[in-house]
Structure formats: C-alpha cells, structure tokens
Amino acid sequence: MASKILVYGDATSESAGFPERLREQYDVVVPANLEDGLLNLQNDNFAGVLLLGEESTAPGSLLHASGILDQIPDGLVLLDQDLNVLWCNSRVNELSAGCRANEDPTEILGCNFYTMFGTPEILGPDFCPFNTAMAAGEAAKSVLRIGEKSYFELHVKPVFRDGADEMIPVFLVVIVRDVSAEVLQKQKLNAIYHAGLELGDLSPQEILEMSVQKRIELLKQKILHYTQDLLQFETVEIRLVDKNTKQLEPLLAVGMEPDAADRDLVASPQDNGVTGFVAATGKSYLCEDTESDPLYLPGAPGARSSLTVPLILHDEIQGTFNVESPNTGAFDENDLQFLELFSREVAAALNTLELLVAEKLTTATENTEMILREVANPVDEILNDATWVLERYIGHEPNVSERLSRILKHTRDIKQLIHKVGDSIAPEGRSYSVSGRDQRPKLKSKRVLVTDSDDAVRQAAHELLGRVGCDVETAHNGEEALLMCRRFDYDVVIVDIRLPDMNGYECFHQLKEIHPDLQVILMTGFGYDPSHSIVKARKEGLKAVLYKPFRLDQLLTEVETAVCASSDVTQESASQ
C-alpha cells in the first residue's frame, strides 16, 4: 500500500503538475481548505506534507510530520474551539505524562487541554489565554503550575478561515514549553536574597539583651536552617580566617567527623586540603570524586564529593563554606552558583555581627552609648517633624516660628549634652573600632546627616558614627533631608539612592542647589542602581559612593575624606 502525502496550497507556475507526479509513488490527498487538511492530519497517517504556493518553500519540500515536529523540544498542540486536542507532537506526551489517569498517548486526542495536564494552576500574565487569543485574534501567553515543581509556559495563537464578512477563528495552535528549571532557579535566588535579610535581622534591642555567644549561636542556627532547608545540603562546615595567624577557626560543623571538624588548618594552598586552598586563593572548588582528588582531606563520613566556596566581603576572604555528599558528582554548576550567592549573605551577616557585638570599652561608655541609642531616633523624629512644620509657618506666624526654632535648638542640645557627659567620664585616649584601631580625631564633633528609609541603617549610623564623635542626625526620605539641610549646616550628607520619594541623583542635585559646596556621599546595596543615580551624580561632582554592606573602616574613611574636603572649601571661602 502506497504511503500517503498531504498536499495543501495553491500551485504556482513552477509547481504546477508536481502533485500529479507524486501520485506515481504516493497516495496523494488534496484537502479543500485548511480545516479539512487539519482534520485529515488528525484522522489519518501521512508520510509527509507538501506545501504549495508563494509562501511555501520550493516544490519538493516535504515536511515529515512524524519526524521533524517530534524533534521540536517544545510541545506543539492543535486545539478546536472547545479546547479539545486535535493533534499534538510526542513532546506533549512527555510533558503531560503523570498528569493523566491514563498514560496511553492515544488518549490525548479529543481530551480537553486542561484535563490533559490534570488540574493546573494558571499563574498568568494572561489568566484566560485561550479566550484572549480567540477574542482578540492575537497571540496570548500564560504559565501553568502543576504540582510543586513543574511550570509550563503557553504560547497560544489562533488560526482563522475566511467567513462571509470576517475572519473566523477555527483552531488554536499552542506551544507548551517546560520552564520549570528557570522558574525554580528564580525562586531559589529570591529565597537566598530573603535568607540574607533574615541572617542579619537583629534588632537593636535584641543586640542589647543578648550576649556575644548567644548572638553567634543564633546566627549559626539561621545559617544551618537555610543551608539544609533552602539549599538542601545536610553536611556543613564553616571556618573563619584569623587575620593575624591565618588559622581557619571552626565556626559551624554539622555532619563532619569529629577529627575533621577539629583539624588544624591554615589558609594555604598546600597541605591544608580543599579548605586551605579556597581560603588562600579565594577560588571556589568543586570536588567531583573525593577518592581521586589530590587536595581533598577526609571530612564527612563516606563523603564522595564536596563543594567549597570562600566567604568574601569587599574582596577580603573571611573564611570558607564547605558542603559534602555521599554521592560522586553530587554537585553541579547551579549548586556552585547558589552556594556562592548564599556565602555572600553569610559573609555580610558575619561582618554585621562582628560590628554589632563589639564589646563596650568601659561601663561609663556603655551607659552613654545606651542613652544615645535610645534617644537618637526620638530626637530625629522631633527634628524632622518640627522642621517640616516650621517650613510651613515661616512668614505667617512669627510667634509659632520662633517657638519651633527654640524646640529645634533645645532638641539638638539634648544630644550635645549627652555627648559632653560621655566625653567627660570616658577614659583618656578612648577609641572605638571593630579591629581596635585608634579613634579618628578629624571626625570629632562633625555634623553628619544620614538619609535612608531603613530604620536599621539609620540606627547603625548613630551607633557607628556616634562612637567616633560625630554628631549624627537622620532623615527618612529626600524631602526631610532637603528640609534639614535648609535649616541646619552639615559637614557631610549620606544619601541612599533608593528613597521612597526620589532617587539618589534627584536628592543629590537638589542638595547641591541648596549648598553647592556640601559634601554628599551616595549609598547603594551591592551596586544596585537602576536609575543610574551614581553615574549622573558623578557628572555633577559626586566623589564618594558606599556599597552596602560596608565595613566600618570604609564608612569612616569616606566620611573623613568628605569632612576634610568640606574643611578645605570652608577655609578657601574664608580666605577670599
């Protein structure tokens, strides 16, 4: 019996007579229209399809429907107006397998599209893609979620035929693409970001009430929780580098052999295993097979593969993060990427913890700093609100304006008095730094305004800059910062580029209009700057940028540099 060929389209002068020549070897079927042709494909077996006409390829182009369409990596489905399957390629069988009660591929034909995929959840952006395509006559797009980890992207396009007065939709062509890997990866990246926020989420009150050891234990619990539940790594080892001795001190070890967890290691590429190599070079290391890897030292019981990444903050290696598995080749490039991202959050959290848990130098200093910490935010709120009200009464109510001005003066005096008391009872030569560096005398009594919508950042600014003698005030948004700068003089203004009411460049530009010589520092998290505030501001004279989370010494250095520049401008103006 001869193989069947479906011939569709209007023959051109070049292709005239070609169907007749095919009849010598094939059983040729010529449908009257597209609808009949599609029904023929649905109900019969064809060796190929021949397309004729100006838009087709040259005569003799046979599209082997049973071969080429099955090689497409995406599912291809033809639906009628009731969303019943008229035809599909084999990829659809693979994607829908497990969603149907009967896994016989022939049962798909005539089945409703949604029924074919069980009970999928429509995630959008179009929640009625088939209706949209039929009604609008245009392509529509949506995503289906099936179960917990399967996501299919749909591209729906209608097929029309000529009616008496209009084009009538007859079929829907649907491309089904498995996007599970992409969606799950995005979800994991988002989860890692939120995990990073949670790692460093310690309120000032918690820090005040918890001992150093309790803070460390809390952070270790959080790291372990996210490593196991989010990254799904059961065996974990974290070591921190002692900057003086290069020793790799154990911070966290779960699932490791006791001897391995207590092993003495230093940051060296030789004779200190994978951990020492990573700590010395700052390069991640993927060990596919522990039995043949020359660097690997026994760690977890029965481990056959491992993954080790450095803990890096601001290009400085803080330590190592190691996970192991009993399976050979258990980790891939995705695991490496996720662990590197998570390790950055861990490094930032450890750095924040190091800054926050620094012990107070004396009992007197502790009491002074505690009072300043408790008073700082209420004082700033009074300053922000009173300045806002004063701006609206100036020129209208002289008495009210005068009283508000006194409120502002007395409010600022409160912090000054606390500072004076603290200075009078502090020991001679008192200094503060996480690393024990001397206090920076150039920052003494310098006025700094910090503008950020994050309460934790404003609080940290008071604590960190206040300890070296700066007179710190804060603003929640750009409007408050502008009002404060119109009312008071500052040596330095630090502005986050993402404010609720304006971006960093807009705030920078308006601050410069108020005080052209004002020293402004912009802040951004991990270099994130969608509005290009930093680039624009640099064109107008911006000198300094802080990338959160930053080390204390970086913050102090940038503020000190700005203070010196401000002093130079002031002296130059005075001499003129």
Secondary structure, DSSP 8 states (H G I E B T S, - for coil): ---EEEEEE---TTTTTHHHHHTTTSEEE--SSHHHHHHHHHHS--SEEEEESTTS-STT-EE-TTTTGGG-SSEEEEE-TT-BEEEE-HHHHHHHTTTSSS--GGGGTT-BHHHHTSS-EEEEE-SSHHHHHHHHSS-EEEEEEETTTEEEEEEEEEEEEE-SSSEEEEEEEEEEEE-HHHHHHHHHHHHHHHHHHHHT---HHHHHHS-HHHHHHHHHHHHHHHHHHTS---EEEEEEE-TTT-BEEEEEEES--HHHHT---BS-SSSSHHHHHHHHH---EEES-TTT-SS----STT--EEEEEEEEETTEEEEEEEEEESSTT---HHHHHHHHHHHHHHHHHHHHHHHHT---SSHHHHHHHHHHHHHHHHHHHHHHHHHHHHHHHTTT-HHHHHHHHHHHHHHHHHHHHHHHHHHHHS-TT----TT-----GGGTT-EEEEE-S-HHHHHHHHHHHHTTT-EEEEESSHHHHHHHHHHS--SEEEEESB-SSSBHHHHHHHHHHH-TT-EEEEEEETT--TT-HHHHHHHTT--EEEEES--HHHHHHHHHHHHHHHHHHHHHHHH-
